[in-house]
Structure formats: structure tokens, C-alpha cells
Amino acid sequence: MQPDAKEIFSAYKILQILLPGANGCDIMQYDNYIFRQEKFEIKLTHQIGKTDKYNFEVEAVSETVNLNKILKGLGLLKLVTITNVEFWDKWNDELNLKGTDLNEKQTLELIKKYLFESLS
């Protein structure tokens, strides 16, 4: 697909029709950063939508790495949240825009914003 806002918007409208339910197309906006180390990587996320939220993940690169030891060394052990489906459903409800939350003009402007940022 070409980096053309109207073409992307047309594809988005087709997806809205093809996906079942009134809110079949959630709009998820992220800024992601990954910091790779020898034994682990840290993923930081800023998610934007109805509000702003931040989260992090620390992932061991192999099963032999003691993730709790790494988290403790980074001072993150007490900040870890164990998540499940209910957690992410609530997170998404509070944060992500539904396809019906924006009118066509707002959706097209959002697409243009991300195209401009990705091309600059």
C-alpha cells in the first residue's frame, strides 16, 4: 500500500465493514521503545487514545535467565503487574478509541498525522 492517506482511509473503511460488530475496528496508538541487553530486553510503551497510559515489560532472552533477579536489580520488581484477559479488556476499554468514536474527517486527520510522522 502506498503512503497515501486517502488510500489507507479507504482500506480502513473496508475493514470496518468486513469486521463484525459495531466496534470491530479499535484504533490503537503506540510509541514503543525497546532496549536490548545481553540477558534481557526492556520494552517501554506510551499508548495514546481516550487518555495516555504507560507500561513496561522486561523479557528474558532465554529460559535460564532469572527474571526476578533482573527486575530486582533494576528496581522494578515491586512495579510488576500480573495481567490476564480481564486486565487487558479493561485497559483497552479505558484507552483505545473505537472505530465509531471518530468521524471520517477525524479518522483521516489521524491517518495523515501518522503518515507525516513516519515519512519525516
N, CA, C and O atoms as CSV, one atom per row, in Angstrom:
chain,resi,resn,atom,element,x,y,z
A,1,MET,N,N,0.844,-1.174,0.000
A,1,MET,CA,C,0.000,0.000,0.000
A,1,MET,C,C,0.892,1.240,0.000
A,1,MET,O,O,1.878,1.315,0.733
A,2,GLN,N,N,0.537,2.173,-0.806
A,2,GLN,CA,C,1.277,3.427,-0.896
A,2,GLN,C,C,0.995,4.293,0.340
A,2,GLN,O,O,-0.070,4.181,0.948
A,3,PRO,N,N,1.947,5.149,0.706
A,3,PRO,CA,C,1.717,6.049,1.850
A,3,PRO,C,C,0.795,7.208,1.460
A,3,PRO,O,O,1.196,8.372,1.470
A,4,ASP,N,N,-0.429,6.866,1.121
A,4,ASP,CA,C,-1.427,7.846,0.700
A,4,ASP,C,C,-2.585,7.787,1.695
A,4,ASP,O,O,-3.212,6.740,1.857
A,5,ALA,N,N,-2.868,8.897,2.354
A,5,ALA,CA,C,-3.865,8.925,3.430
A,5,ALA,C,C,-5.246,8.482,2.953
A,5,ALA,O,O,-5.931,7.737,3.655
A,6,LYS,N,N,-5.659,8.927,1.780
A,6,LYS,CA,C,-6.994,8.567,1.289
A,6,LYS,C,C,-7.082,7.074,0.976
A,6,LYS,O,O,-8.112,6.445,1.218
A,7,GLU,N,N,-5.998,6.510,0.437
A,7,GLU,CA,C,-5.979,5.075,0.139
A,7,GLU,C,C,-6.034,4.254,1.434
A,7,GLU,O,O,-6.754,3.258,1.510
A,8,ILE,N,N,-5.290,4.667,2.428
A,8,ILE,CA,C,-5.301,3.974,3.722
A,8,ILE,C,C,-6.669,4.105,4.378
A,8,ILE,O,O,-7.180,3.144,4.954
A,9,PHE,N,N,-7.259,5.287,4.291
A,9,PHE,CA,C,-8.586,5.508,4.860
A,9,PHE,C,C,-9.620,4.617,4.172
A,9,PHE,O,O,-10.496,4.064,4.837
A,10,SER,N,N,-9.530,4.475,2.858
A,10,SER,CA,C,-10.454,3.597,2.127
A,10,SER,C,C,-10.306,2.150,2.589
A,10,SER,O,O,-11.302,1.449,2.768
A,11,ALA,N,N,-9.070,1.702,2.782
A,11,ALA,CA,C,-8.834,0.342,3.276
A,11,ALA,C,C,-9.416,0.185,4.685
A,11,ALA,O,O,-9.995,-0.853,5.005
A,12,TYR,N,N,-9.262,1.206,5.517
A,12,TYR,CA,C,-9.810,1.183,6.873
A,12,TYR,C,C,-11.336,1.058,6.827
A,12,TYR,O,O,-11.916,0.288,7.591
A,13,LYS,N,N,-11.983,1.805,5.943
A,13,LYS,CA,C,-13.442,1.738,5.829
A,13,LYS,C,C,-13.891,0.342,5.395
A,13,LYS,O,O,-14.919,-0.151,5.859
A,14,ILE,N,N,-13.127,-0.292,4.509
A,14,ILE,CA,C,-13.451,-1.658,4.087
A,14,ILE,C,C,-13.348,-2.610,5.278
A,14,ILE,O,O,-14.212,-3.467,5.472
A,15,LEU,N,N,-12.293,-2.457,6.071
A,15,LEU,CA,C,-12.135,-3.305,7.262
A,15,LEU,C,C,-13.290,-3.116,8.235
A,15,LEU,O,O,-13.759,-4.083,8.835
A,16,GLN,N,N,-13.748,-1.887,8.396
A,16,GLN,CA,C,-14.878,-1.623,9.299
A,16,GLN,C,C,-16.116,-2.392,8.855
A,16,GLN,O,O,-16.878,-2.889,9.685
A,17,ILE,N,N,-16.312,-2.486,7.545
A,17,ILE,CA,C,-17.476,-3.199,7.014
A,17,ILE,C,C,-17.308,-4.712,7.185
A,17,ILE,O,O,-18.262,-5.416,7.513
A,18,LEU,N,N,-16.092,-5.200,6.960
A,18,LEU,CA,C,-15.841,-6.643,6.998
A,18,LEU,C,C,-15.815,-7.232,8.401
A,18,LEU,O,O,-16.159,-8.399,8.588
A,19,LEU,N,N,-15.410,-6.440,9.388
A,19,LEU,CA,C,-15.309,-6.949,10.755
A,19,LEU,C,C,-16.662,-6.872,11.445
A,19,LEU,O,O,-17.355,-5.860,11.345
A,20,PRO,N,N,-17.040,-7.937,12.145
A,20,PRO,CA,C,-18.362,-7.965,12.773
A,20,PRO,C,C,-18.474,-7.009,13.960
A,20,PRO,O,O,-17.479,-6.670,14.601
A,21,GLY,N,N,-19.690,-6.589,14.231
A,21,GLY,CA,C,-19.950,-5.743,15.395
A,21,GLY,C,C,-19.797,-4.272,15.079
A,21,GLY,O,O,-19.097,-3.886,14.143
A,22,ALA,N,N,-20.462,-3.465,15.874
A,22,ALA,CA,C,-20.436,-2.018,15.653
A,22,ALA,C,C,-19.060,-1.422,15.908
A,22,ALA,O,O,-18.696,-0.416,15.300
A,23,ASN,N,N,-18.298,-2.033,16.798
A,23,ASN,CA,C,-16.973,-1.508,17.140
A,23,ASN,C,C,-15.879,-2.502,16.750
A,23,ASN,O,O,-14.990,-2.797,17.549
A,24,GLY,N,N,-15.944,-3.006,15.545
A,24,GLY,CA,C,-14.988,-4.002,15.092
A,24,GLY,C,C,-13.575,-3.497,14.911
A,24,GLY,O,O,-12.632,-4.288,14.929
A,25,CYS,N,N,-13.408,-2.208,14.738
A,25,CYS,CA,C,-12.074,-1.643,14.485
A,25,CYS,C,C,-11.656,-0.723,15.626
A,25,CYS,O,O,-12.051,0.443,15.668
A,26,ASP,N,N,-10.863,-1.246,16.542
A,26,ASP,CA,C,-10.281,-0.393,17.577
A,26,ASP,C,C,-9.109,0.372,16.985
A,26,ASP,O,O,-8.391,-0.145,16.130
A,27,ILE,N,N,-8.917,1.589,17.435
A,27,ILE,CA,C,-7.791,2.409,16.988
A,27,ILE,C,C,-6.797,2.448,18.137
A,27,ILE,O,O,-7.063,3.028,19.189
A,28,MET,N,N,-5.645,1.818,17.917
A,28,MET,CA,C,-4.604,1.730,18.945
A,28,MET,C,C,-3.403,2.534,18.490
A,28,MET,O,O,-2.883,2.327,17.394
A,29,GLN,N,N,-2.961,3.461,19.345
A,29,GLN,CA,C,-1.836,4.334,19.018
A,29,GLN,C,C,-0.735,4.128,20.052
A,29,GLN,O,O,-0.957,4.260,21.256
A,30,TYR,N,N,0.450,3.805,19.559
A,30,TYR,CA,C,1.579,3.483,20.436
A,30,TYR,C,C,2.833,4.240,20.048
A,30,TYR,O,O,3.055,4.560,18.880
A,31,ASP,N,N,3.642,4.516,21.045
A,31,ASP,CA,C,5.059,4.833,20.870
A,31,ASP,C,C,5.779,3.736,21.638
A,31,ASP,O,O,5.608,3.617,22.851
A,32,ASN,N,N,6.578,2.937,20.952
A,32,ASN,CA,C,7.281,1.815,21.582
A,32,ASN,C,C,8.782,2.020,21.530
A,32,ASN,O,O,9.326,2.535,20.553
A,33,TYR,N,N,9.436,1.607,22.599
A,33,TYR,CA,C,10.896,1.662,22.665
A,33,TYR,C,C,11.388,0.342,23.235
A,33,TYR,O,O,10.853,-0.147,24.230
A,34,ILE,N,N,12.405,-0.233,22.609
A,34,ILE,CA,C,12.987,-1.489,23.081
A,34,ILE,C,C,14.463,-1.256,23.366
A,34,ILE,O,O,15.206,-0.744,22.528
A,35,PHE,N,N,14.868,-1.645,24.567
A,35,PHE,CA,C,16.265,-1.532,24.983
A,35,PHE,C,C,16.789,-2.949,25.196
A,35,PHE,O,O,16.403,-3.624,26.150
A,36,ARG,N,N,17.663,-3.390,24.308
A,36,ARG,CA,C,18.192,-4.759,24.365
A,36,ARG,C,C,19.488,-4.802,25.159
A,36,ARG,O,O,20.397,-3.996,24.958
A,37,GLN,N,N,19.541,-5.763,26.059
A,37,GLN,CA,C,20.736,-6.041,26.844
A,37,GLN,C,C,21.135,-7.492,26.568
A,37,GLN,O,O,20.431,-8.208,25.856
A,38,GLU,N,N,22.243,-7.913,27.121
A,38,GLU,CA,C,22.729,-9.271,26.853
A,38,GLU,C,C,21.746,-10.349,27.320
A,38,GLU,O,O,21.516,-11.328,26.611
A,39,LYS,N,N,21.165,-10.169,28.515
A,39,LYS,CA,C,20.313,-11.213,29.091
A,39,LYS,C,C,18.821,-10.886,29.084
A,39,LYS,O,O,17.997,-11.747,29.393
A,40,PHE,N,N,18.471,-9.660,28.739
A,40,PHE,CA,C,17.070,-9.261,28.784
A,40,PHE,C,C,16.846,-8.068,27.867
A,40,PHE,O,O,17.787,-7.447,27.373
A,41,GLU,N,N,15.565,-7.770,27.656
A,41,GLU,CA,C,15.219,-6.524,26.977
A,41,GLU,C,C,14.069,-5.861,27.717
A,41,GLU,O,O,13.192,-6.522,28.275
A,42,ILE,N,N,14.101,-4.541,27.703
A,42,ILE,CA,C,13.053,-3.746,28.331
A,42,ILE,C,C,12.250,-3.100,27.213
A,42,ILE,O,O,12.805,-2.486,26.302
A,43,LYS,N,N,10.936,-3.250,27.300
A,43,LYS,CA,C,10.041,-2.646,26.323
A,43,LYS,C,C,9.216,-1.581,27.047
A,43,LYS,O,O,8.501,-1.887,28.001
A,44,LEU,N,N,9.318,-0.346,26.597
A,44,LEU,CA,C,8.533,0.753,27.160
A,44,LEU,C,C,7.486,1.162,26.138
A,44,LEU,O,O,7.777,1.280,24.947
A,45,THR,N,N,6.275,1.376,26.609
A,45,THR,CA,C,5.183,1.745,25.716
A,45,THR,C,C,4.434,2.949,26.264
A,45,THR,O,O,4.090,3.006,27.445
A,46,HIS,N,N,4.193,3.901,25.388
A,46,HIS,CA,C,3.293,5.016,25.669
A,46,HIS,C,C,2.115,4.809,24.729
A,46,HIS,O,O,2.272,4.854,23.509
A,47,GLN,N,N,0.934,4.584,25.299
A,47,GLN,CA,C,-0.247,4.347,24.483
A,47,GLN,C,C,-1.178,5.545,24.609
A,47,GLN,O,O,-1.428,6.044,25.707
A,48,ILE,N,N,-1.684,5.995,23.471
A,48,ILE,CA,C,-2.488,7.209,23.389
A,48,ILE,C,C,-3.872,6.851,22.854
A,48,ILE,O,O,-4.004,5.974,22.001
A,49,GLY,N,N,-4.886,7.521,23.350
A,49,GLY,CA,C,-6.244,7.300,22.868
A,49,GLY,C,C,-7.186,8.212,23.624
A,49,GLY,O,O,-7.071,9.435,23.551
A,50,LYS,N,N,-8.124,7.610,24.355
A,50,LYS,CA,C,-9.026,8.395,25.195
A,50,LYS,C,C,-8.253,9.073,26.311
A,50,LYS,O,O,-8.669,10.113,26.821
A,51,THR,N,N,-7.140,8.491,26.686
A,51,THR,CA,C,-6.235,9.024,27.697
A,51,THR,C,C,-4.836,8.548,27.340
A,51,THR,O,O,-4.652,7.923,26.295
A,52,ASP,N,N,-3.860,8.821,28.166
A,52,ASP,CA,C,-2.496,8.330,27.958
A,52,ASP,C,C,-2.187,7.298,29.034
A,52,ASP,O,O,-2.560,7.471,30.194
A,53,LYS,N,N,-1.511,6.231,28.649
A,53,LYS,CA,C,-1.048,5.236,29.618
A,53,LYS,C,C,0.354,4.798,29.222
A,53,LYS,O,O,0.738,4.826,28.053
A,54,TYR,N,N,1.091,4.398,30.229
A,54,TYR,CA,C,2.451,3.913,30.022
A,54,TYR,C,C,2.559,2.531,30.647
A,54,TYR,O,O,1.956,2.261,31.685
A,55,ASN,N,N,3.328,1.660,30.011
A,55,ASN,CA,C,3.628,0.387,30.653
A,55,ASN,C,C,5.007,-0.089,30.227
A,55,ASN,O,O,5.632,0.474,29.328
A,56,PHE,N,N,5.463,-1.133,30.893
A,56,PHE,CA,C,6.767,-1.694,30.554
A,56,PHE,C,C,6.699,-3.209,30.651
A,56,PHE,O,O,5.868,-3.774,31.362
A,57,GLU,N,N,7.592,-3.843,29.920
A,57,GLU,CA,C,7.804,-5.285,30.015
A,57,GLU,C,C,9.297,-5.508,30.110
A,57,GLU,O,O,10.079,-4.814,29.460
A,58,VAL,N,N,9.686,-6.461,30.906
A,58,VAL,CA,C,11.079,-6.910,30.929
A,58,VAL,C,C,11.026,-8.374,30.524
A,58,VAL,O,O,10.350,-9.183,31.159
A,59,GLU,N,N,11.741,-8.699,29.470
A,59,GLU,CA,C,11.691,-10.050,28.921
A,59,GLU,C,C,13.084,-10.666,28.915
A,59,GLU,O,O,14.033,-10.081,28.391
A,60,ALA,N,N,13.195,-11.850,29.503
A,60,ALA,CA,C,14.464,-12.583,29.498
A,60,ALA,C,C,14.697,-13.151,28.103
A,60,ALA,O,O,13.752,-13.566,27.431
A,61,VAL,N,N,15.958,-13.171,27.668
A,61,VAL,CA,C,16.257,-13.673,26.324
A,61,VAL,C,C,16.370,-15.198,26.282
A,61,VAL,O,O,16.393,-15.785,25.200
A,62,SER,N,N,16.442,-15.846,27.453
A,62,SER,CA,C,16.455,-17.313,27.490
A,62,SER,C,C,15.805,-17.784,28.786
A,62,SER,O,O,15.642,-17.012,29.731
A,63,GLU,N,N,15.442,-19.041,28.815
A,63,GLU,CA,C,14.777,-19.604,29.996
A,63,GLU,C,C,15.719,-19.762,31.183
A,63,GLU,O,O,15.265,-19.955,32.311
A,64,THR,N,N,17.007,-19.682,30.947
A,64,THR,CA,C,17.978,-19.845,32.043
A,64,THR,C,C,18.218,-18.549,32.813
A,64,THR,O,O,18.872,-18.562,33.856
A,65,VAL,N,N,17.701,-17.443,32.314
A,65,VAL,CA,C,17.887,-16.144,32.963
A,65,VAL,C,C,16.875,-15.999,34.101
A,65,VAL,O,O,15.693,-16.293,33.923
A,66,ASN,N,N,17.335,-15.549,35.263
A,66,ASN,CA,C,16.470,-15.328,36.419
A,66,ASN,C,C,15.849,-13.934,36.293
A,66,ASN,O,O,16.465,-12.926,36.639
A,67,LEU,N,N,14.618,-13.907,35.790
A,67,LEU,CA,C,13.942,-12.637,35.529
A,67,LEU,C,C,13.692,-11.849,36.812
A,67,LEU,O,O,13.830,-10.626,36.814
A,68,ASN,N,N,13.329,-12.519,37.893
A,68,ASN,CA,C,13.099,-11.813,39.163
A,68,ASN,C,C,14.358,-11.110,39.648
A,68,ASN,O,O,14.282,-10.005,40.185
A,69,LYS,N,N,15.504,-11.734,39.465
A,69,LYS,CA,C,16.780,-11.122,39.862
A,69,LYS,C,C,17.048,-9.863,39.030
A,69,LYS,O,O,17.511,-8.851,39.557
A,70,ILE,N,N,16.757,-9.933,37.748
A,70,ILE,CA,C,16.939,-8.764,36.872
A,70,ILE,C,C,15.990,-7.648,37.285
A,70,ILE,O,O,16.400,-6.493,37.406
A,71,LEU,N,N,14.715,-7.990,37.504
A,71,LEU,CA,C,13.725,-6.990,37.920
A,71,LEU,C,C,14.129,-6.325,39.233
A,71,LEU,O,O,14.007,-5.109,39.382
A,72,LYS,N,N,14.606,-7.120,40.176
A,72,LYS,CA,C,15.044,-6.574,41.463
A,72,LYS,C,C,16.232,-5.642,41.264
A,72,LYS,O,O,16.267,-4.557,41.844
A,73,GLY,N,N,17.203,-6.048,40.454
A,73,GLY,CA,C,18.381,-5.223,40.181
A,73,GLY,C,C,18.039,-3.905,39.508
A,73,GLY,O,O,18.721,-2.900,39.714
A,74,LEU,N,N,16.983,-3.909,38.704
A,74,LEU,CA,C,16.538,-2.688,38.025
A,74,LEU,C,C,15.612,-1.839,38.899
A,74,LEU,O,O,15.250,-0.726,38.519
A,75,GLY,N,N,15.229,-2.359,40.062
A,75,GLY,CA,C,14.299,-1.641,40.936
A,75,GLY,C,C,12.867,-1.691,40.430
A,75,GLY,O,O,12.064,-0.816,40.753
A,76,LEU,N,N,12.540,-2.703,39.641
A,76,LEU,CA,C,11.213,-2.794,39.034
A,76,LEU,C,C,10.341,-3.904,39.613
A,76,LEU,O,O,9.165,-4.003,39.265
A,77,LEU,N,N,10.887,-4.726,40.477
A,77,LEU,CA,C,10.157,-5.893,40.966
A,77,LEU,C,C,8.817,-5.516,41.603
A,77,LEU,O,O,7.817,-6.199,41.382
A,78,LYS,N,N,8.786,-4.446,42.384
A,78,LYS,CA,C,7.548,-4.041,43.064
A,78,LYS,C,C,6.534,-3.402,42.113
A,78,LYS,O,O,5.368,-3.236,42.473
A,79,LEU,N,N,6.968,-3.044,40.910
A,79,LEU,CA,C,6.078,-2.399,39.946
A,79,LEU,C,C,5.436,-3.372,38.967
A,79,LEU,O,O,4.604,-2.975,38.152
A,80,VAL,N,N,5.815,-4.638,39.041
A,80,VAL,CA,C,5.308,-5.633,38.099
A,80,VAL,C,C,3.831,-5.899,38.367
A,80,VAL,O,O,3.422,-6.100,39.510
A,81,THR,N,N,3.042,-5.896,37.306
A,81,THR,CA,C,1.623,-6.218,37.381
A,81,THR,C,C,1.396,-7.516,36.614
A,81,THR,O,O,1.739,-7.617,35.436
A,82,ILE,N,N,0.826,-8.489,37.275
A,82,ILE,CA,C,0.467,-9.733,36.597
A,82,ILE,C,C,-0.840,-9.458,35.857
A,82,ILE,O,O,-1.817,-9.007,36.454
A,83,THR,N,N,-0.848,-9.729,34.576
A,83,THR,CA,C,-2.019,-9.393,33.758
A,83,THR,C,C,-2.743,-10.656,33.302
A,83,THR,O,O,-2.186,-11.753,33.270
A,84,ASN,N,N,-4.001,-10.449,32.954
A,84,ASN,CA,C,-4.829,-11.514,32.402
A,84,ASN,C,C,-5.779,-10.887,31.388
A,84,ASN,O,O,-5.689,-9.691,31.110
A,85,VAL,N,N,-6.674,-11.672,30.843
A,85,VAL,CA,C,-7.594,-11.174,29.817
A,85,VAL,C,C,-8.442,-10.026,30.355
A,85,VAL,O,O,-8.649,-9.031,29.660
A,86,GLU,N,N,-8.930,-10.154,31.576
A,86,GLU,CA,C,-9.774,-9.103,32.161
A,86,GLU,C,C,-9.003,-7.790,32.294
A,86,GLU,O,O,-9.544,-6.716,32.030
A,87,PHE,N,N,-7.735,-7.884,32.707
A,87,PHE,CA,C,-6.898,-6.687,32.827
A,87,PHE,C,C,-6.806,-5.972,31.488
A,87,PHE,O,O,-7.018,-4.761,31.414
A,88,TRP,N,N,-6.488,-6.722,30.415
A,88,TRP,CA,C,-6.303,-6.091,29.100
A,88,TRP,C,C,-7.619,-5.611,28.508
A,88,TRP,O,O,-7.636,-4.607,27.796
A,89,ASP,N,N,-8.726,-6.303,28.784
A,89,ASP,CA,C,-10.031,-5.820,28.327
A,89,ASP,C,C,-10.348,-4.469,28.961
A,89,ASP,O,O,-10.796,-3.548,28.278
A,90,LYS,N,N,-10.113,-4.354,30.273
A,90,LYS,CA,C,-10.351,-3.087,30.981
A,90,LYS,C,C,-9.420,-1.999,30.446
A,90,LYS,O,O,-9.857,-0.878,30.186
A,91,TRP,N,N,-8.127,-2.330,30.282
A,91,TRP,CA,C,-7.127,-1.398,29.747
A,91,TRP,C,C,-7.592,-0.857,28.392
A,91,TRP,O,O,-7.611,0.354,28.169
A,92,ASN,N,N,-7.964,-1.761,27.499
A,92,ASN,CA,C,-8.379,-1.367,26.154
A,92,ASN,C,C,-9.651,-0.536,26.174
A,92,ASN,O,O,-9.778,0.421,25.409
A,93,ASP,N,N,-10.597,-0.892,27.044
A,93,ASP,CA,C,-11.838,-0.123,27.164
A,93,ASP,C,C,-11.572,1.315,27.608
A,93,ASP,O,O,-12.169,2.254,27.082
A,94,GLU,N,N,-10.670,1.479,28.580
A,94,GLU,CA,C,-10.356,2.807,29.114
A,94,GLU,C,C,-9.550,3.649,28.133
A,94,GLU,O,O,-9.588,4.877,28.201
A,95,LEU,N,N,-8.834,3.019,27.235
A,95,LEU,CA,C,-7.826,3.718,26.456
A,95,LEU,C,C,-8.102,3.820,24.962
A,95,LEU,O,O,-8.052,4.912,24.395
A,96,ASN,N,N,-8.390,2.707,24.331
A,96,ASN,CA,C,-8.462,2.690,22.871
A,96,ASN,C,C,-9.739,3.310,22.342
A,96,ASN,O,O,-10.809,3.184,22.938
A,97,LEU,N,N,-9.606,3.974,21.222
A,97,LEU,CA,C,-10.759,4.531,20.531
A,97,LEU,C,C,-11.429,3.432,19.720
A,97,LEU,O,O,-10.753,2.578,19.148
A,98,LYS,N,N,-12.724,3.452,19.672
A,98,LYS,CA,C,-13.476,2.546,18.805
A,98,LYS,C,C,-13.569,3.197,17.429
A,98,LYS,O,O,-13.444,4.414,17.293
A,99,GLY,N,N,-13.786,2.379,16.428
A,99,GLY,CA,C,-13.906,2.903,15.078
A,99,GLY,C,C,-15.024,3.916,14.931
A,99,GLY,O,O,-14.992,4.761,14.036
A,100,THR,N,N,-16.012,3.834,15.808
A,100,THR,CA,C,-17.151,4.750,15.741
A,100,THR,C,C,-16.952,6.011,16.586
A,100,THR,O,O,-17.804,6.900,16.567
A,101,ASP,N,N,-15.846,6.104,17.325
A,101,ASP,CA,C,-15.590,7.274,18.174
A,101,ASP,C,C,-15.196,8.508,17.369
A,101,ASP,O,O,-15.394,9.638,17.818
A,102,LEU,N,N,-14.642,8.290,16.187
A,102,LEU,CA,C,-14.189,9.401,15.348
A,102,LEU,C,C,-15.037,9.468,14.090
A,102,LEU,O,O,-15.450,8.441,13.553
A,103,ASN,N,N,-15.293,10.688,13.622
A,103,ASN,CA,C,-15.971,10.801,12.339
A,103,ASN,C,C,-14.940,10.617,11.219
A,103,ASN,O,O,-13.748,10.473,11.491
A,104,GLU,N,N,-15.393,10.622,9.977
A,104,GLU,CA,C,-14.487,10.358,8.853
A,104,GLU,C,C,-13.365,11.385,8.766
A,104,GLU,O,O,-12.218,11.030,8.493
A,105,LYS,N,N,-13.689,12.651,8.995
A,105,LYS,CA,C,-12.667,13.699,8.911
A,105,LYS,C,C,-11.601,13.496,9.994
A,105,LYS,O,O,-10.407,13.616,9.721
A,106,GLN,N,N,-12.034,13.188,11.221
A,106,GLN,CA,C,-11.086,12.967,12.319
A,106,GLN,C,C,-10.195,11.750,12.052
A,106,GLN,O,O,-8.997,11.776,12.331
A,107,THR,N,N,-10.787,10.695,11.514
A,107,THR,CA,C,-10.014,9.486,11.201
A,107,THR,C,C,-8.982,9.777,10.124
A,107,THR,O,O,-7.832,9.353,10.237
A,108,LEU,N,N,-9.376,10.490,9.089
A,108,LEU,CA,C,-8.450,10.845,8.011
A,108,LEU,C,C,-7.317,11.724,8.541
A,108,LEU,O,O,-6.166,11.543,8.145
A,109,GLU,N,N,-7.622,12.662,9.421
A,109,GLU,CA,C,-6.582,13.519,10.009
A,109,GLU,C,C,-5.603,12.705,10.858
A,109,GLU,O,O,-4.401,12.972,10.856
A,110,LEU,N,N,-6.118,11.722,11.576
A,110,LEU,CA,C,-5.260,10.853,12.377
A,110,LEU,C,C,-4.315,10.051,11.475
A,110,LEU,O,O,-3.133,9.906,11.785
A,111,ILE,N,N,-4.829,9.541,10.379
A,111,ILE,CA,C,-4.000,8.806,9.415
A,111,ILE,C,C,-2.930,9.727,8.850
A,111,ILE,O,O,-1.767,9.336,8.747
A,112,LYS,N,N,-3.307,10.943,8.485
A,112,LYS,CA,C,-2.336,11.908,7.939
A,112,LYS,C,C,-1.241,12.216,8.958
A,112,LYS,O,O,-0.068,12.328,8.602
A,113,LYS,N,N,-1.627,12.351,10.216
A,113,LYS,CA,C,-0.651,12.633,11.276
A,113,LYS,C,C,0.412,11.543,11.334
A,113,LYS,O,O,1.607,11.834,11.380
A,114,TYR,N,N,-0.027,10.285,11.332
A,114,TYR,CA,C,0.930,9.184,11.423
A,114,TYR,C,C,1.738,9.025,10.144
A,114,TYR,O,O,2.912,8.660,10.202
A,115,LEU,N,N,1.143,9.286,9.012
A,115,LEU,CA,C,1.905,9.239,7.757
A,115,LEU,C,C,2.992,10.298,7.750
A,115,LEU,O,O,4.130,10.027,7.367
A,116,PHE,N,N,2.639,11.510,8.176
A,116,PHE,CA,C,3.615,12.602,8.206
A,116,PHE,C,C,4.771,12.257,9.141
A,116,PHE,O,O,5.935,12.467,8.800
A,117,GLU,N,N,4.443,11.721,10.336
A,117,GLU,CA,C,5.480,11.359,11.309
A,117,GLU,C,C,6.369,10.240,10.785
A,117,GLU,O,O,7.581,10.259,11.005
A,118,SER,N,N,5.782,9.266,10.096
A,118,SER,CA,C,6.581,8.134,9.623
A,118,SER,C,C,7.438,8.496,8.418
A,118,SER,O,O,8.464,7.859,8.179
A,119,LEU,N,N,7.038,9.501,7.661
A,119,LEU,CA,C,7.797,9.893,6.473
A,119,LEU,C,C,8.841,10.960,6.769
A,119,LEU,O,O,9.692,11.242,5.925
A,120,SER,N,N,8.785,11.556,7.958
A,120,SER,CA,C,9.762,12.614,8.264
A,120,SER,C,C,10.906,12.109,9.102
A,120,SER,O,O,11.807,12.875,9.442
